[in-house]
């Protein structure tokens, strides 16, 4: 399961996460996140999201508008990678 780091600030979510950490991937801006979001930028062509994934810098681009979609893009990328897509 892929979760955003902010989700883990909720007690119920943390109670599920703590005993099963190996079943989760955390995406966020924190240094301890499995997929680290470095920067989200809105351009005229859409969003650019700079991330670190498995120790490598990546830039994700999509014709989406609204910086709030940046974290969703990062989590979709992580899910696709984990599924081998």
Secondary structure by P-SEA (a helix, b strand, c coil): ccccccccccaaaaaaaaacccccccccccccccbbbccccccccbbbbbbbcccbbbbbbcccccccaaaaaaaaaaaaaaacc
